[in-house]
Amino acid sequence: MCVTAAAQTPAIGVNWRTNVDAAMVEAAQSNRLVLLHFTTRSCGPCKMLDQSVFNQPQVGAAIEQYYVPVRIDADAAKAIAGRYQ
């Protein structure tokens, strides 16, 4: 019986990308949409989502099926946050 390394690796939650341009290319190649998640270090609801929702393997799998998820720190990336308001 052969077991691959991927089968042994535990599932993670959302696999956030950080580069919007690369995510756009990935989305075009995989026929998915780009999901932009804006957050800040001081965002309480964002921290709650990270701790109780986005860390769930089934949530990550569901998002990855239809989207290329990108997490954007709105404090650090003011230009892109402003572009999408």
HELIX and SHEET records of a PDB file:
HELIX    1   1 ALA A    5  GLN A    8  1                                   4    
HELIX    2   2 VAL A   20  SER A   30  1                                  11    
HELIX    3   3 GLY A   44  SER A   52  1                                   9    
HELIX    4   4 PRO A   57  TYR A   66  1                                  10    
HELIX    5   5 LYS A   78  TYR A   84  1                                   7    
SHEET    1   A 2 LEU A  33  THR A  39  0                                        
SHEET    2   A 2 TYR A  67  ASP A  73  1                                        
END                                                                             
